[in-house]
Amino acid sequence: MNLMIKHGGIFICPLCEGPLSVYGDRCQTRCSKCNQVFASENSIPLLFWPQKWEGSGADVTDAIKSFYEKTPFPNYEDLDSSYSLREKAKKGIFARLLDEQIPYGSMVLEAGCGTGQLSNFLGMTYGRSVFATDICLNSLKLGQEFKEKNKIENVAFLQMNLFKPVFKQGIFDLVICNGVLHHTANPFLGFQSISRLVKKGGYIIVGLYNAWGRIPTDIRRFIFSFSGNNFKFLDPRLRTKDVSETRKNTWFQDQYKNPHESKHTIGEVLNWFDKSGFEFVNSIPKLTSRLFEPTARGNWLDHLFLQFEILVSFGKEGGFFIMIGKKK
Ligand SMILES: C[S@@+](CC[C@H](N)C(=O)[O-])C[C@H]1O[C@@H](n2cnc3c(N)ncnc32)[C@H](O)[C@@H]1O
């Protein structure tokens, strides 16, 4: 059964927060409080609603949305199948550990899923429900196309602004938000918005650019902009032979031509956890193989070493770090 229909009671209107009912084969939705009807395209409910910002109203959502509509990230290889996606995901330790350790029956949300590789991979396992959301419709269409072609049952794609969630609070066992908040106008506000969707005892996983780890990328961006985009071999991902030109271009645009990004530290995210009722569980780097088993949060010196570790990897993963928290 379609996941949206199966879990019909969990949706709220992004406009007035009234109950949202799902109907029809293509998952159209209607709010029973304000009567707003939301269309769908390629069976993807179009539930994006803009966030009104106070004061100067400097929002970056429109710029980011149109950027990713042109260059959906991370995109698929032409010959990708459920088999090759599974093989690739298993080589990346994080996705494999997640797949192995998410408990049976879990409700999972990916906020900012891009083209949905991780959600499609997690949705291949029976007995869990994965909701993959993003503001970018072209990315969602690629994810949905892959899902339909490979008959992946346990994932549903929805267009949603993470500042205007379409889910009731406390619904999810796990919320994943990788590489997204640093492309928003207010990452902490974004974190607070998605953290409300986690149930008590559930987990949140956030991946962000690190203030130290991003230095090599910043240097390369500077070199590229002054050399007319020459010397691309300086980026480890662009040197790789087994990645298609489409995916390399997508990476180049995402890393070096993005209209907006911010950088963060381990201490800052720990502060977000403290303010939002989460306890620290784990992080990458420093991941122990039990993703959801608590480890020590460390002191400022530990954090300095970890961030130095990201820096000396020369931004192989774009100077990225991941933190896992558990809702108290
Ligand atoms: C760098 S991509 C990361 C995609 C995916 N999480 C991954 O790790 O491959 C960033 C994604 O965040 C999405 N995004 C940015 N702002 C968003 C918002 N306010 N709500 C939902 N998604 C957003 C973009 O559309 C884009 O697909």
PDBQT file of the ligand as one rigid body, heavy atoms in Angstrom, charges set to zero:
ROOT
HETATM    1  C1  LIG A 401      23.699  19.298  -0.813  1.00  0.00    +0.000 C 
HETATM    2  S1  LIG A 401      22.080  18.741  -1.079  1.00  0.00    +0.000 S 
HETATM    3  C2  LIG A 401      22.064  17.320  -0.005  1.00  0.00    +0.000 C 
HETATM    4  C3  LIG A 401      21.159  16.231  -0.518  1.00  0.00    +0.000 C 
HETATM    5  C4  LIG A 401      21.198  14.935   0.300  1.00  0.00    +0.000 C 
HETATM    6  N1  LIG A 401      20.814  15.138   1.679  1.00  0.00    +0.000 N 
HETATM    7  C5  LIG A 401      22.574  14.313   0.242  1.00  0.00    +0.000 C 
HETATM    8  O1  LIG A 401      23.240  14.238   1.281  1.00  0.00    +0.000 OA
HETATM    9  O2  LIG A 401      22.984  13.870  -0.835  1.00  0.00    +0.000 OA
HETATM   10  C6  LIG A 401      21.110  19.917  -0.190  1.00  0.00    +0.000 C 
HETATM   11  C7  LIG A 401      19.608  19.705  -0.375  1.00  0.00    +0.000 C 
HETATM   12  O3  LIG A 401      18.906  20.486   0.597  1.00  0.00    +0.000 OA
HETATM   13  C8  LIG A 401      17.703  20.924   0.019  1.00  0.00    +0.000 C 
HETATM   14  N2  LIG A 401      17.177  22.052   0.806  1.00  0.00    +0.000 N 
HETATM   15  C9  LIG A 401      17.724  23.283   0.967  1.00  0.00    +0.000 A 
HETATM   16  N3  LIG A 401      16.926  24.062   1.738  1.00  0.00    +0.000 NA
HETATM   17  C10 LIG A 401      15.867  23.298   2.080  1.00  0.00    +0.000 A 
HETATM   18  C11 LIG A 401      14.679  23.539   2.862  1.00  0.00    +0.000 A 
HETATM   19  N4  LIG A 401      14.428  24.726   3.417  1.00  0.00    +0.000 N 
HETATM   20  N5  LIG A 401      13.805  22.515   3.017  1.00  0.00    +0.000 NA
HETATM   21  C12 LIG A 401      14.026  21.308   2.438  1.00  0.00    +0.000 A 
HETATM   22  N6  LIG A 401      15.117  21.030   1.678  1.00  0.00    +0.000 NA
HETATM   23  C13 LIG A 401      16.020  22.010   1.499  1.00  0.00    +0.000 A 
HETATM   24  C14 LIG A 401      18.130  21.287  -1.385  1.00  0.00    +0.000 C 
HETATM   25  O4  LIG A 401      17.043  21.396  -2.270  1.00  0.00    +0.000 OA
HETATM   26  C15 LIG A 401      19.089  20.149  -1.728  1.00  0.00    +0.000 C 
HETATM   27  O5  LIG A 401      18.445  19.087  -2.383  1.00  0.00    +0.000 OA
ENDROOT
TORSDOF 0
